[in-house]
Amino acid sequence: MLEALRREGIALPAPCGGAGTCGKCRVLLTRVEGAPCEEVLACRVQAAAGMEVRADDAASSSLMAVSMDGEGCVGRFVADTAEGGLGVALDVGTTTLVCRLIDLATGAVLASTGLPNPQGTYGADVLSRIAAAREGHLEELTELVGQAIAHVIGRVVSDAGVHAAAIARVALGGNTVMEHLVAGVDPAPIGSAPFTPPALFGEERVLDALSVAGCSVRAASFAPCIAGYVGGDIAADILACGMAESASPVLLLDLGTNGEMALGSAEGVVTCATAAGPVFEGASIRFGMPAYPGAVAKVRMDGDALVVETVGDEPAKGICGTGLIDVVALLLDAGIVDESGAMAELDEIADGVPDELASRMGMLDDAPAFWVTADIAVTQADVRALQLAKAAIFAGAQTLLDECGIAPSEVERLVIAGGFGEHLDLANAARIGLFPGELVGVAESVGNIAIEGVGAALISHAAREELIRIAKEARYHELSTNIAFNERYIEAMEFPDQG
């Protein structure tokens, strides 16, 4: 049924890629006329003539709009486009596609929008997309993201009250797999050792989506990638945060669906990627969702009351990665979750735990769960998934620091990038061990700066040259075969001991 719905253009969320494990592709099914309606997973039902299916609009990623506000292009780069006109900057993420319409003469952002990547129906992470392409779905994946690109361009020109024909330049960045899928290039070689990408981009490529959108330009400039799992979006991050010009070490963590990171200064940049999985985007969480409107993004205690904040202040629909981190940090401090990640059952909760927290403990699927709202819980399995993800990030960052001979105390800035970072409580991130605790004082959450870097390259020749230099000169460390990384990963599974 999932395949049949895909062919009809209904892109149901399927973070597991249709393996039947995530439970996100639920639909209401009537098998034959007059039969009772039942809730099923679309990926587990064989489609047959006469079936009637109803998908919840809120569950269909093709129908979910995302507002992405922005401040403008990186200030140190001045627009130098003689011909003027309009430009489009695109950040094609595994989870979300972001688009900005920019005045090429001034660098001003005229309109900005975002949309969930409809490729999510083929899985939440890049490995799922690679597998789908290998199984013969490359054309569909390229068509889906092309439709999304045309859609967001149409939205920004409409919002700005201009015509798409005035668009004279388009720049695009994304992780290496996403750039391949946008270009229609099979990313299969990235999925197995030695993880060599067929292309590293850095040049212009014709995109049919631009013609569909009515743009006068037919080709987009693809940001140069660094390696198979460190893409043009990370090169754009490095450009935007000024790492390659810094006198002192800067550590960058981009915590989207993929765990990419970079460490460096004007003396050089080293990068790596970790298999953190899609936890930070909410994909593998029981009630998880990306940081879209209605996602529980912040949770804190205010006196004796639990305060729950959602993206856009909309009614809670699920919980995103930052909300999960806040909850786990609260439960660690209360002793409801211990250092090993075990969640206490009702009869194991110690005296002194705030009533507000203790009263929200219950059971779900025969395991302890904490009810953030009446309908949204954080489960024991969610805590375990977060442990795996945060251990991968911590171990990757520590490996980069050690291999570069840099102590945490020598890092001038810890830059946490990506849409995930926009709502992140830095103290809680350190509490769960997402990064070395010594860095919390120099940490800053900057949101999606990849679009800033892509925007800078759109308006400035100097920025484009710098972006190419960054990608060319950055070194890449492969962590999958790094023994020290594997040891650190195991050690980082437990939550930090607060003494």
C-alpha positions, -999 to 999 in steps of 0.1 A, spaced: 0 0 0 29 24 8 43 19 -27 8 24 -43 4 57 -24 38 68 -34 29 63 -71 -1 85 -65 20 113 -51 10 107 -15 43 108 4 34 92 38 62 95 64 81 62 66 113 68 86 121 31 86 119 30 48 89 6 49 104 -20 72 74 -19 95 93 -8 125 86 29 129 48 29 129 46 63 112 28 53 80 -6 46 96 -37 49 74 -74 41 78 -82 12 55 -115 -2 42 -106 -35 25 -140 -39 6 -171 -18 4 -192 -22 36 -163 -37 56 -153 -20 89 -126 6 88 -93 -4 104 -60 14 112 -30 -3 96 5 4 86 6 11 48 39 -7 44 25 -39 59 -6 -42 37 -7 -57 2 -26 -32 -20 -56 -46 -39 -84 -33 -61 -114 -19 -43 -96 -8 -12 -103 26 2 -76 44 21 -77 76 42 -44 93 53 -44 119 79 -33 152 63 -11 159 94 7 127 88 15 133 51 48 151 48 37 163 14 11 185 31 31 199 60 43 235 55 72 248 76 80 284 83 118 291 82 127 327 92 161 340 84 183 369 92 201 372 58 234 362 42 267 362 61 276 398 68 313 397 59 306 389 23 293 418 2 270 413 -28 291 417 -60 267 406 -87 268 432 -114 237 421 -132 215 423 -101 182 405 -102 170 378 -79 186 347 -66 175 315 -48 195 297 -21 184 261 -13 195 239 15 183 204 7 184 184 39 175 148 45 145 159 65 137 195 54 143 216 23 148 254 30 146 281 4 155 318 4 147 344 -22 175 369 -22 181 403 -39 214 397 -56 223 434 -55 220 439 -18 220 404 -3 186 411 14 163 381 20 130 389 4 112 357 14 120 324 31 102 291 34 107 254 41 91 221 33 96 186 46 117 166 21 91 143 5 118 116 0 111 108 37 86 82 25 117 62 14 133 64 49 145 90 74 183 87 68 207 88 39 214 50 41 177 44 35 177 67 5 208 50 -9 191 16 -5 160 29 -22 180 43 -52 198 9 -54 164 -9 -55 154 11 -86 138 42 -71 165 68 -81 142 84 -107 113 87 -82 136 102 -55 150 128 -79 114 136 -91 101 140 -55 129 164 -45 125 183 -78 88 188 -72 96 201 -37 122 225 -51 98 239 -76 71 242 -49 93 262 -25 105 285 -53 69 291 -62 61 299 -26 89 324 -21 82 343 -53 45 344 -44 53 357 -9 76 384 -23 51 394 -50 76 389 -79 79 366 -109 101 335 -110 114 348 -144 134 374 -125 155 346 -108 189 349 -124 210 326 -101 204 295 -80 228 280 -54 222 247 -37 238 228 -8 230 196 9 247 165 23 265 145 -3 238 119 -8 211 146 -12 231 165 -38 234 132 -58 197 126 -56 189 162 -66 212 158 -96 199 123 -105 232 107 -98 232 72 -83 247 75 -48 252 37 -43 290 38 -40 287 60 -9 268 32 8 297 8 10 335 9 17 355 29 7 324 52 6 337 71 -25 311 95 -40 306 95 -77 308 133 -76 319 160 -52 301 187 -72 311 224 -69 298 231 -104 266 241 -121 241 214 -131 208 217 -150 177 211 -129 144 205 -145 127 219 -114 139 254 -123 121 253 -156 90 239 -139 91 268 -114 94 293 -143 129 305 -135 149 322 -163 180 303 -152 181 266 -159 211 255 -138 220 256 -101 254 259 -86 259 229 -63 280 235 -32 312 214 -32 312 183 -10 341 172 12 336 134 13 309 108 10 293 117 44 305 153 47 286 173 21 282 208 7 261 218 36 290 213 60 313 233 37 286 260 38 285 257 76 323 262 79 321 292 56 292 307 76 308 303 110 342 316 99 361 285 111 386 286 83 395 322 92 396 318 130 429 322 149 417 297 175 401 262 172 364 261 164 344 229 168 312 225 146 285 200 152 258 198 126 231 177 143 205 170 116 196 135 104 234 129 99 260 136 126 286 156 107 313 177 124 344 198 117 372 211 138 397 237 127 410 272 123 429 292 97 456 265 101 434 238 87 401 220 90 394 183 98 360 167 94 342 135 102 307 120 102 291 96 127 262 73 123 240 90 149 208 80 132 176 101 129 169 104 166 175 142 167 149 146 140 124 125 160 122 97 134 130 67 156 111 80 187 78 65 196 59 99 195 87 116 176 86 142 148 109 168 134 109 203 148 78 213 128 49 233 142 33 214 171 64 195 181 73 196 218 106 214 216 113 226 252 104 210 285 113 225 319 103 228 355 90 261 367 86 257 405 64 227 409 49 228 374 61 212 342 62 237 314 59 223 278 66 245 248 59 236 212 72 249 179 49 277 169 30 275 201 6 251 184 -12 221 201 13 193 208 14 167 180 46 149 190 81 155 204 113 165 186 149 159 195 154 189 217 122 181 237 135 146 242 168 159 255 151 183 279 129 154 293 158 130 297 179 157 315 150 164 339 146 127 346 184 123 352 184 151 377 153 137 394 169 102 396 141 86 375 167 77 348 200 65 361 235 68 345 230 35 326 198 49 310 174 26 329 141 43 337 125 36 371 92 20 373 65 35 396 74 14 427 111 23 422 108 61 423 127 74 453 113 97 479 119 134 472 112 132 435 88 161 426 52 150 425 48 166 391 74 142 376 64 111 396 28 115 387 36 114 350 53 80 352 35 51 338 38 20 316 36 17 278 42 -16 260 51 -32 293 80 -7 299 83 25 319 73 57 302 71 94 311 40 112 299 49 147 287 13 154 278 -18 132 280 -10 118 245 28 121 242 53 99 262 90 94 264 96 57 266 125 35 278 132 27 242 134 64 234 160 69 261 181 40 247 179 55 212 191 89 225 220 72 243 232 56 211 229 89 192 245 112 218 273 86 223 281 88 185 283 126 186 303 128 218 328 101 206 332 118 172 339 152 187 363 137 212 381 117 184 386 149 164 399 167 194 423 140 203 436 133 167 442 171 163 460 173 197 435 199 209 422 199 245 386 210 251 399 240 270 416 252 238 384 254 218 373 290 214 338 282 201 315 252 199 290 258 171 259 236 171 242 239 137 212 226 120 175 230 125 178 208 155 201 233 173 176 261 170 156 249 200 184 232 219 190 239 256 228 238 258 230 230 295 207 200 290 227 189 260 258 188 281 239 171 310 231 141 288 266 140 274 260 152 238 294 170 239 322 173 264 309 192 295 339 216 295 326 231 262 292 243 275 306 277 284 317 283 248 288 266 231 263 284 209 233 271 190 231 288 156 203 270 138 205 264 101 237 282 90 241 260 59 215 283 42 236 313 53 267 298 36 248 289 5 233 324 4 267 340 8 280 320 -22 250 330 -42 257 367 -39 295 369 -36 322 357 -59 347 358 -30 324 336 -9 321 311 -38 359 309 -40 362 305 -3 336 277 -3 355 258 -30 388 263 -11 373 250 22 360 218 5 392 212 -13 415 217 16 395 201 44 407 167 56 383 139 63 387 112 91 368 79 85 355 69 119 339 35 110 374 19 111 388 40 139 395 18 169 398 48 193 364 61 181 347 27 188 362 26 223 350 62 230 316 54 216 311 25 241 323 47 270 300 75 260 268 53 262 263 61 298 250 95 310 275 117 328 278 112 365 270 144 383 287 133 415 
